[in-house]
Structure formats: C-alpha cells, structure tokens
Amino acid sequence: MLARGALASSRAASALRSHARAMASAAASSGSPVSLVKTVLADSIKPASTHPLKVTAPGGSEASLLLVKGASGELYATVNKCTHYGLPLAGGTVADCSISCPFHGAQFDLRTGDIEDGPAFDKLPVFPVTVQADGFAYVALPADGPVPTAVSPAYCHARPTDGRHFVVVGAGAASHAAVEELRKRGFEGRITVFSKESAAHHYDRTVLSKNMAAGATPAKIQLRPEEWWGARGVELRLGTEVTAVDPAAKTVTTSAGETVPYDACLCATSGPARTLRADRSEGFSVPGAELGGVFVCREPADSAAIAAAVKARPRPDVVVIGSSFIGMEAAAAIATSGKLGAEDATVGSVTVVGMEAEPFERVLGPDLGAAMRALHEARGVSFRMGTSASAMAPRPDDAAAVGSVTLKDGSSLPADVVVVGAGIIPALGYLESAAGVEVLPRAGGVKVDSRLRAAEDLFVCGDIARFPYAQAVDDSHRELRLEHWDVAIAHGRTAARNMLGDDVPFDAVPFFWSGQLGKNIRYAGNAMRWDEALVQGSLATPKATVFYCCGDKVAAVATLQDDPQAVAARDLMRLGKMPSVAQIKAEAKFDLAAYLKKVTTTATAAGAAASEA
C-alpha cells in the first residue's frame, strides 16, 4: 500500500496526465499545428498558484505566458494578460478551475478560456500542457503564427427559420452582456435593441470620469466595433424610445408609434444623470443649475465637454458637487490633467462639495473616506463637507455662464466649471403602467425575482432592478438596487440565460472599483449597514483592507492599494467560505488570498480522500 504522501503524489500525477491528454486531444482536434515549448519544473508551482514567465514562441517572438496549477494539481497554460484591460493575470486568485484577474475581477475558466464573471467579453487563449519524463511542463503554442492574447467567443447568427423575437430596451452594460450571451448560447432568433440615445451605445462608461483627459470618444470606448452588431444579426434602433410595455400582450410601444411583439423582453434602461436643474422634475433642484459651464458626467459627450471647458479658460476654478465615486473620480482627473498646485498648473482650484462628513462615507465609511480625502488634499484638492449647493450664480461679464456656487452655510465658491456627480434617476416611466410589474416608489427600482423576472417573459436588470441578494448576511441586505457596472454585466448574462429558459438564479457577488490619483479602491460584497468597519493594514501608507462586519459575519470588503485581497474576498463569498469576524480579528493582517488558497486546496484534498474511501 502506498504511503499517504506517495498516494497524494500519485494521484496528482494521474490528474496531470489525464488533463494533459485531454488538452492534447483538444489541440489535435483543432487541426492547428503546434510546437512544444519547455517552461519550468511542474513541481515548482504550488497548488492554486500562478507562475508568469517569458518564452520564445515557435515563430521567434517573445510571449508572456502564465502557468496555473489548480487546487488538485492540474496544470493549465494561458497568457499573462487579462482580456479586459490587458493587465497581468499573475497573482490572480485560483479557485475551482478558474482564475480571476487581481485588478478588476474578470474570471475565466482555465480549461476553455470562457468568461465566467466580471467585465471581460473576450475569452482567454488556453494552451495544452504536458509534463514529460524530465519533470518539466511543456506548452503547445501555435507553430505558424504569434501567440494570441485574446479569443473572440463563438457566436451563432440569426436565422430566418427561427421565428422567435427578443427585445432589449437600453444600450448599456446589461444590454450588451445579454446580447453577447444570447448569441453565445445559440439563440438564432431576431434581437432588436431599442435605445433613447441616438448616437453612443454599448460603451465602457467606467472610463468617463476616471480618464476624462484621455478623450473618451465613443469609437475609443465601444465594447464592440460598430460592425459587430450587424454581423451578429442584431437590429439597433437607436433614437427610438420604448414608452410602454404590455406583459400580457407581450408587446412594447415605441416613441415612433409602433407596437412591437416579443417572445421575451429585457429592460435595462439605467437612467439619466441628476442635473439639479429645475426644469427636469428631479425631486429637488438648485437655482442656476441650467447655466453654461455646469455639467454632468454620464455620456462620452459629457466627459469631452468637461475637458474642453476646463481648457477653455486660463486656470479655471472647478467645483465638483458630490463626494461619491463620480464626483471624486472627476476631481482627481481634473486635478491630474490640470497639474493642480504646480507652477505650470492649468487649473486654478478644484473644490469638492459633499453632504457627509467624509467622501464615500455612506458606502465606504469615514475611515477610508478620510484617507481618500487626505490623498486628494495632498494633490491640492479642497473640500467643503457637511454642506450642499443652494444656488449657482452667473459670471458678472456673462449672464449665461456660471461664475460661483453658493453653499447652504451662506459661503460662496468661485466656479468657472461645475461638475454635478449626484447619481442617476432610474428610467422607470415606461414600466409604471405595465400590469403585474412592481415599480417601487422613491426611485426604488423594479422588483424582480431571483431570475431577474418582473413578469412572465419580462426581465429587468442593471441599475433599475431591485433584486434578491444571494449573499445577504441579514434582513437589511435581502434586496438591493445597485448602480454598479460589473453587476449590470452579470445581470445581463443571467437574464439572457433565463430568457432562453435555463432557469438560473442571479448569485454573483457585487464587485466594483475606482482609480484616483494613482491609488486603487476595490470593493466586494455589499454592506447597506454595518456594526463595525474593521481596518487592517495602513490607510496612510496606503495599503489596507476594510471589513464591514454585521455581527460575526463579513458583509463586504474594501481595499486600498491591495486589489488581490478584494478579488479573493469576492471568490470566498461566491464559494460561501468567507472567514468569520472572529477569525479575521485573530490576525493583525488577515490574508484573504492565502485563506482562499488554503480552503480550496483543503476542500480538494478532502474530496479526494472521500472518493478514495
């Protein structure tokens, strides 16, 4: 009988050989010529770990590869480049047969390269791996061309013989994810996308406030090129608003007076930015918000207009109203591009006005909010917290342009440019008369079930959906409406599967990110309330993790300059393996990434032992 260690080694070797045969078979079936490239000793890579390396590809070019060993010893090979923003995958979390990008959480199946979660839309290339007699891992790379860094998913095409018609209302992240998922999963019927907007559609909205100076034109930030839609047989009805939905008749009514039948409909309209203008019926307003030089940051044209306005005057004074993510990202972008505080500065001042004591306080708590405020102040940004704007006044020499902002305490700020970051107003009007659809008051969104269904064959997702939260730690977290990019994408994928009849619940863990002044915030889970915000690490350095605790459970985790910890937290929540508050407090700096590795390898070993018994 083999000793336990020898038996485990034998089992791991068997798993490696089995996996290698499967991968080699897949390569052979593809018909593409490959060449084996020697890499490293297979045993030098620990389970649930990554190993980046540079190799010379068969064609002579250098390639950045990533070897990944799964929890049970299986070995995978891919490129060390996430298909989302092209950042390195090395150091990403490994769980089950997947790897998650350590920066923005895009998750891929290591066996197929398929997208499992997160903001990526292209697959990872995966390459067959064999472990030969010398103990080294050999990777089969393309013999007659460069090593690919991304793979487009296989999509089906519309066929006239498929009489089904799916309608998608809205042209944002959820809409895009749903259309991709439908075509990936074999839906060959008609897809019609209606959007009130007449120009920009299906673009990466997250860059608008983060990279304002970069010139976020629609062509640069589109999730897919314009021709992609036609090639997939998707009819884009831009500039055509859906004004009503009739779930009983299964029709939508458009601003053009059409009545369009559907077999399944997805509503993902998000909503316009709150402008504070009195003529917009937003619930509250600020006199003077209609003046020139007052902007929101919701569309590419908004971002471009802000950047142009800041450059139009010498050393302008900029006021940002709102101290959450859009406002703080805009302040950071303007301060950076305008070299605020430098001798050659092109911006005179940047002042953030916020209603709370600290920026981000409602979402991230006062400690992390204060740390971000300090980072901004070190770059010259000023803050007026605990107050709000009461009026905007024109310039003395131009009655049509903003010149100052008056605050509720009676003080006044000079303002050549004003950026309003006050959230969105969910676009719900077209659903208010839909029979059986529950539209909640006070911008509460549309109530949906765990399948994101609001009525029979009618699904609602993205910013306007109030959905059951699978990872709720108490009653205050049972239902959520979140304005998160990543959640909208995950919603779209789940809704598409349910439109096809798959009957799958939405159980993804919310995840979002922000980048400001060269520092990264990452957030996993959701905490509507918490008993304690436990800070580990140093917010001043800065490198810290904040645990939002409800009793002995962790509802959410935020990180500052420690991205892999947040991604590991998301994966632990997804697996139901998040450590308790007591476990976390037992260590000065609890390493979530190491804990994830431990629980996945332990679970794998326990499963193997049970199978053997």
N, C-alpha and C positions, 0 to 999 in steps of 0.2 A: 504493500500500500504506500502511496506517495505521502510524504510529509505535507503539512498544510501549506507551507511556503512553496514547495515544489508543485503542489497541486494548483495553487493560485497562478504560479508562473506558467504551468502547462496550459491552464485554461485561458490565460491572457494570450499566449502564443497561438492557441487554437482560434481565438477570436480574431487575432491579427490575420492569420492565414485565410480564414473564412471571408473576412472583409476584403482582403486583397484580391481573392478570387472573384468576388462579386464586382469589385471595381474594374478589374482587368477585363471581365466579361462585358461590362458596360462599354469600355473603351473599344473592344473588338467589334461590338455590335454597331458602334457609331460609324465604323468604316474609315475613320481618320487616322493617318499614320502618326505614330508616337515614337519618342525616344526616351530611354530611361536616363534620369539624372540622379547621380549619387548625392545624398544630402548628409545626414548625421546618424549616429547610432540611435536606433529606435528606443533603446532602454534609457537614453539620456533625457528623454522627455517624460515628465511626471504625468500621471493621470489627471484629467481635467485641466490641462495646461496648454499653452501655446508656445511655439518656438519659431520666431522670424528668422529668415536667412536670405541672403542674396545668392543667386545661382546664375551660371551662364546657360542660357537656353540653347536648344539644339541649333537654332538659327544664328547664334553668336551674340544676341543681345542679352543684356542683364535683366533678370526678372526678380522681383521681390515676392518670395513665397512665404506661406505660413503653414507650418505643420501643427496639427492639433491632435492631442491624444484625448480620447473620450474617457469617461469615468471607469469603464471596464477594460481599457487598454487598446481599443480600436484606434487606428491611426488614419487621419484624414489630411489632405493637402488642398490648399486653395491659395489665393493671392493675399498679400498683406495690405489690402486696400478695400475699405468698405465702399459699396456701390452707391451709398447715399451722398456723402460729400468728399469721398476719396481719402478719408483719414485712415491711419493704420488700424488694423484689427488686432494686432499683437497686444496681449494683456486683456483681451475681451473675456467675458465670462463664458464658461463652457458648462452646459447642463443638458442632460439627456443626450441627444445627438445634434445639438445646436450650438452656435456661437453668437454672442451678442456684441455689437460694436461698443467699445468702452466710452465712446463720446456721446452718441445720440440714441443708442439702444436698438439700432436696426438688428433684427435677429434672423439668422439663416440656418436652414437645415444643412448640416455638413455632408450628408450623403448625396443630396441632389442639388444643393445651392439655392433651393427655393426660399422665398421670403416667408417667414413665419410671423413676424411682428415688426412694428416700427416704421420709420418713414421712407425706407428704400423701396424702389419699384423695379429695379433690375436685380437679377439673380447673381449669386457668386459663381464663378467658374470653379469646378472641383476636378481634381486630377487623381487618377488611380495611384495607389501606393502599394509597394511590395517590400517586404523585409527579406533580404536574401541571406545566404549562409554566413556572410561576414558580419551580420547583425545590423547593417546599415539600411536605412529607409531609402528606397529608390522611387522617384516620382516620374510618372509618364507624362511628358509635356509634348505639345504639338511639334512634329518634326519639320513641318514645312511652313512655319509662319510664326509671328510674335505670340507671346503668351497673352491670352485675353485677360482683361481686368474686370469685365462685367459681361453678363449674358442676358439678352432680352428674353423674357418669358415666351413660351409658345402660346400664341393666341389663335382662336378659331375665327372664322369670318361669318358674316351674316349670310344666310341662305334664303332665297325666296320661298322655299318649301316649308320653312319654319314660320308658321303664322303667328307666333307669339309677339307681343309688343310690350316692352318695358319702358316706362317713362321715368326720367330722373330730373328732379327740379332743383336747380342750383348748379354752380360750376366751380366749386371749391375742392378742398381736400377730400371730403367724404364722397362727393360725386365722382371724382377721379378714381379713387380707390375702388368704388363699386363697379365702375365700368371696366376697369382692368380685371377685376375678379370675375366678372360675368364672362368676359371673353376668354380668360384663362381656364375657366371651368366648363367650357363647351357650350355656352349659350349662343345659338346661331340665329335667334330671332332679331327683330328690329330693336334698336335702342335709340331713343330720342332724348336729348338733353336740352331742357329749356333754361334760359338764364335771362334775368332782367338786364344784366350788363351787356353792352353791345360790342365791347372790344376785348379787354383782357379776360382770360378764363383759364382755370386749372393751372395756376402758377404757385410758386413757393412763397406764400405770404410771410413766412417767418423772417425772410431777409429784409423786408421793407424797412423795419425800424432798426434792425441790427447793423445793416450795411448801407445806410442811406446815401453816403457819399459815393458809393460804387456805381450808382446809376442803374437802379433795378428796373430796366425796361422789360416789358412783357416777354420779348423774344429771348432775353437772357435768363429769365427765371421760370419759363414754362416747364411744367413737369414732363411734357412730351412735345415734340415739334408739331406744328400745325397739321402737317400731312398725316400724322399718326392717326388722327380721328377718322379721316376718310378711308384710310387703309383698313381700319377695323370695322368699317360699315356703320359708324356712329353718326347720326344726324345731329348737328349742333344748331339749335335755334336760338342764337344769341340775339339779344334785344327783344325777346319775346317773354313777357312775364306771365306766369301762371297766377290767375286771380282767384281760382276756386278749385276745390277737389270734391268730387262726389264719390265716396267709398261704395255706396250701394250700387250706383250705375257703373262704377269703375271708369270714370272719366275725369279729365282736367279741362278747365276752361281757361283760355289764354286772353291776353290783352288784345289780340288780333280778332277776338270774337269766335275763335274756333272751339269746338268741343272735341277733345281727342280721347279716344278709348284706350284703356291699358289693361294688360293682364296682371301686372304688378307695377307699383309706383313707389319710388323713393323720394322723400322730401328732405333736402339738405341745403336749405337756403341761407343758413347763418343769419347775417343781418348787417345793416349799415352801422358805421361808427356814430357814436353820440357826438353831436356837434355843439351842443349848448345853445343853438340858435332858437329864437322864439318862434320862428315860422315853421319849425319842424315837428311840433307837438311831441316832444320827447319826455314830457312829465315835469321837467324843470329846465330853466334857461338862464343865460347870463346876458344882460343888455350889452349890445356891441359885438356879440359873437359873430355877427354877419359881416363885419368889416374885413377889408382886404388884409392879407397877412396873417389871418387866423386859419389854421389847417388842422385836419385830422390825418391819421396815417393808416389807411385801410387798403388802398389800391396802389399799383405802381405809379399812377399819375400823381397821387398824393405825395409819395416819397420824393419823386422828381421835383415837384413844386416846392416842397420844403427846402430841398438842397439848393434850388435856384434862388429862392427868396433870401436864404442866408448869405448867398454870394452877391446878391443884388445891391446891398448897401455896405459901406465901409464899417467894419467892426460892429455889426448889429447886436442889439440886446435881444436875447431869446428867453421867452418864458414858456415853460412846459407845465401844463395843468394836468395833474395826475401823477402819482408816485408809485404805480404798479409797473408791470413789465413793459408795456408800450411806451409810457412816459419816460421811464428810466433808460430804456434802450435808446430812445430818441435823444435824450440829453447826452448820453455817452457818445453817440455817433456824431452829434453836432460839436461837442467839446473836442473830440479827437480830430475831426476833419478841419475844425477851425483853429486848432493849436491853442486852445484856451489857456491863458496865463503866460504864454511865451512872448518874447519880444516881437516876433513876426506874426502874432496872432491875427487871424482874420475875423474872429468873433470877439465882441466886447464882453459879453456876460451870458451865462446860462443859469437860469434860476428855476428850480422845481418847486411847484406848489402842491402840497398834499394835505388831505384831511386828517390823516393819522399822525401819531407821534413820530413814527419812523417809516421810511419807504417799505413797501411789501409787508407791512405789519400784519394785515389780515390773513395773508397766505403763508408767509414765512416766519412770522413772529418778530418781536422787537430786537432780539439779539442779532440775527442775521441781517435784518433790515438796517440796524445801526452800523454794522460792518460795511455794508454796501454804500451807505451814506458817506462813511469815512473815506472809502475809496474814491468816490466822486468828488468829495471836498478836496482831497489831495490833488485832484486834477483841475481845481478851480471852479467846480460847480457849486452854486449856492442853493440853500434850501429854506423854504418857508413852510414849516409843517404845522399841523393843527389848525389849518385855516383853509379857505377856498376863495375862488374868484367871485366877486359880487358884481363887477361891471368891467367893460372894456371901453376905452375912450379913443377917439381918433387923434391923429397927429395934428399939431397946430397948423402945419402947412399943407395938410391933405385930409380932408374930411372923410374920405373913403377908405383910408388906411389906418390900421391900428397903431396907437402910439404909446398906450400904457394899459396896465391891468390894475384895477383897484381890488384889494382884498377885503374880507369881511371885518378885519380889525381896523379898517379905515386907511391903512397904508397903501402906497401906490408903487408899482414897479414899472420902469421904462420897458417898453416892448415894441421892437420893430417886427418881430416874428413871434407868433404864439402857436404852440402845438398842443392840441387837446387830446389827451390819452385817457378818456373816461369810459372805455368799454364800448360794447355794442348794444343795439336794440334788436332783440331776436325778431326776425321776419316771420310773423305768425298769422297775419291777417287773412291770408288765403285759406287757412285751415280752420278759422273760427266758426264757420258755418257747416263744416264737414260733420255729418251725422256720425255719432259714435266716437268721435275724436275728442279727447280731453285736453283742451288748451288751458293751461293754468294761469291764474292772474299774476300781476306784478312781474311780468317777464319771466315767469317760472318755466316756460317752455311747454313742450307737448309731452304728455305722459305716455311712455311706451312700456311694453313688457320686456322680459329678458331676451327676446328675439328681436328687439327694436321695432316691434309691430305696434302701430297705433290703431289699426282696424284691419279687417280681412284684406290681405294682399296690399296693404298700405304701410310703408315703413318710414320711420323718421329717424334721422341721425345727425351727428355733428353738434354744432353749437345750440341748436334749438331743441334737442332731445333731453327729456328728463328720464333717466334710465335706472333700473335696479343695479346697485353696485355689488358685484360678486365678492369683493374683499372687505366688505363693511365690518368694522370692529365693534360697532354699537348702533343703536337705533338712529342716531343723528347722521349716520352715513349711509342709510339704506338706499336712498335715491339721490342722484346727482344730476346737475346740468353743468357741464364743463366746456369752457371755451379754449380747448387745447387742440393744437394741430395734430398731434400724434393720436389723440383719442378719436378725432374725426376720421382719420385714415382707418383706424381699427374698426370703427363703427361701419364705415363704408364696406369693408371686406366682409364683416359679419352679416350686414343687411343683404348684400348680394347673394350670399350663400342661402339665406332664408327666402329670398325671392325665388330661388331655384328649388325650394322645397327641402333643403337639408336639415332644417330644424335644429340649429345650433345656438346655444346661449352666448351672449356677449360676456366674456370673462377676462378680457385683457386688463392689465394693471395700468392706470394712468401714468404717463411719463412726459415731462416737459423739460425744456432747457432754456437758458438765457446766457448771452455773452455780452459783457460790458467792460470796457477799459482793459481788455486782455484777461479778464477773470471770468470763470465759468460757474454758473449755478445749474445744478441738476436736481430734479425732484421726482420721486417715485411714490405712488400711492395717492391718498387724498385724506386730508385732515380738515374737516369743517370746524372742528373744535379739538382742543387737547388739554390734558391736565398738566402736562409738563413738556417743555421743549428742551430736551437734553442735548447739550452741546459737548462733543468730544473733538479734541484737536484744538487748533487755534484759529479764531476768526480774524486775528490781527496779522497772522503770518502772510497770506491767509491759506490755511488748508484745514478744513473742518467738516464734520458730519453732524447734522442736527436730526435727532429722533423725536418725532411728535407722538407723544405717549398718551394713550387712553387707558387708565388703569395699568394692567401689566402687559398690554398689547401695544404694538407699534402701528399707528395708522398711516404714517408717511415718513419719508426720509428725504432730507435735502442736503446737498453737498456744495461746498465752495472750494473749487480747485481740487476736487477729488472725484472726478467723474466715474471711475470704475466702481466706487462704493455705491453710488446711486443705481447703476445698472445691475449690480449684484442684488441690491435691495428689491428691485423690480422682479428679478428672477426668483428670489426667495419667496416673495409674496405670491407669485404665479404658482409656485410649487407647494404653497402652504407650509413653508419651512422657516418663516421669519422668526428669529430668536425673540424670547420674551424680554421685557424691560429689565427684569432682574438679571438675566444673562448678560445683557449689554452693560449694565452698571457694574458688573463684577470685574470688568476690564477698563483700564484707563482709556484705551482706544480700541474699540471692538472692530475687528477687520471682517466686514461683511463678505468680501470677495474670498477670503480664506475660509470663512464659515460655509459659504456656498460650495466650495470645492470639497470640504470635509463631508458635508451632508450628502452630496451627490455620489462621492466615491464610497461612502459608508453604505448608502442605500443599495448601490450596485453590488457591493460585496455581500450584503445581507440577502439580496435576491438570488445571487449565485449559490450561496450556501443553502438557502431554502430549496432551490431547484435540485441541488445535489442530494439533499436529504430525501 
